[in-house]
Amino acid sequence: MLKSISSLLVVCLCATAGIAEVRVGVQTLATHGGDDPRPLSLSVWYPAQEGGSLENVGGNAVFIGQPAYRDAAAAPGPFPLILLSHGGLRSAAESGAWLSGRLAQAGFVVVEVNGPRPNSAIEAVDEIWRRPQDVSHALDRILQDPDWSAIVDPARIAVAGHALGGTAALALAGVAFDADAFANSCRTVKSGPDCGWYAAQGVSLTSVDAKALKHAHRDPRIGTAIAIDPEYAEILLVPRLDAVDADIRLLELGAQDRDLLDDNNLPLAVIEGATRFDAFPVCTENGKYILAEDGGDAALCGTGPTKRARIHDEIADQISAVLRQ
């Protein structure tokens, strides 16, 4: 498969000149997932008018937050809508704020979907099929809200996801899961990112709700799916592209092993020089030391702030270019 960035993924430099002039607003919506009582917190980012209070969203001792005007009035639409599912099993809420803010600056309404963080490994096993459900329920919430539905374009809805969120994005585009392969994925050489955590708690992936995992998660309202370093590539049953009615794109942070996805000829763009950790926010000056002291992975902060911010800009530009087609 071609590793070069296709013409549809070329950064549109002409579209970035006025980005800094766009005021970005953010609001938080609480919702329950339709027929599922699972609570969701939705962070809605959007081109804004005057008003609101400036804050840094998603910031903490390790990561720098993304500036936005809380509860500012939304600019008149309609705007394309992006549903964002960012991070793996144990990622913090608002971990995709850096991407949401950039895409809102580019003229999109972005809904970052934050589901409840699993408290234990046994709770986490079913996250793989709950994530796409969460995104569909979030879309229900936005389209049923008279204020938000008035400024989004229902004909231009996309999903973007990173890590497990990327896997969810593919599922929403029509990619199916191999339940048996998932149940055995921690027994292979290329084991998943959380296999050590599951093993430490004595949890087997065979406890997954196989029926729910096999269920078709395609959401026909979504026209484009962009997956950034999706997890569990080995369990994905990718259909022929001519059998899929959604536009699927892959975005890879640096050169990684994606043999299975490559074999299916999915359009792929590679951000050279990036690592999988560059999907996390820019770190504070003391971030890597705090991670080391707390037993975390200091490699999360292995990229300097200037380079990581540049990579973030490129990721946002790539996504914007695809969705402007």
C-alpha positions, 0 to 999 in steps of 0.5 A: 500500500502507498505510504505517501500522503494521497492528494485528499490528505495534502495539507491545505495551507491556504485554509490555515491563514485565517485560523488564528482569527476564529474564536473558539467556544466550548460547552459541556453537555451531559447525557445518558446513552439512549436505551443504555443508561451509560452516562456520557459527558460531551465537550462541544467545541465550535466557532464562537461569537463574543462572550464566554470566559476564557479557560484552558480545557483539559489541562493538569499537572502533566498536560497543557490545556487547550484555550477556549471560551466557556459557554460563548455564543455559537457563530451561525452555521451550518458547520460540518460535525465531527464526533471525536473519540480520543484515547485508549481505555484509561485516557483522561476525559478531554484528552483530545481537547488539543484536536477539538480546539484546532478543528473548531478553529478550522470551522467544524463543530466537534463533539468529544465523547467522554464515556465513564472511565472503567474502574477495573479491568473486568469493566474495561473488557467491553469498552471495545464495543461500547465506544462506538455505541457511545458515539452514536448516542452522542450524535443522537443527543446533538441532533435532537437538541434544537440549538445544536441541530440548528448549526450543524450540517446533517449531511456532513457528519464525520467521526475521528478517533485515536487508539481505541477511539480509532477502532470505534471510528472504523466500526462506525464506518462498517468495519466488523470485529472478529470476536474470537480474535479479540478474545485471544488477542492477549495471547499473541506476540503482537499483544494489545496495549492493555494486556499487561494490565488485564493480566495483573488483575487476572482478567481474560478477554474471553469475558467479553460480551461476544454477541454485542461485539459482533453486532453491526455498529455501522451508523449510516448518518456518518459519512467519513471515518478517520482513525488515528493509530487504531488499536486491535488491528488484528481483530478487524474484519475490513470489508472491500472498499466498494462494499462500504458506503463510508469514506475510511481514512487511516492516519499513522503517527510515524512508521508502525506495523500496520500489515493487516490494515495495509493488506486491505488497501485502506487510504493511509497517511503517515506523519513522519517523525511522530510517535504514538505518544504525540496524540497526547497533549503538549506536556508541562515543564514538569510533566515527565518528572511527575509521570516518573514519580507516579510510576507512569510512562515518562515517554508520554512527554518524550517530545518537546512542546514545539515539535508536538504542537507542530505535529498536532497542527499537522494532524488537524490539517490532515483531518480538515483537508479530508473533510473539506473534499 
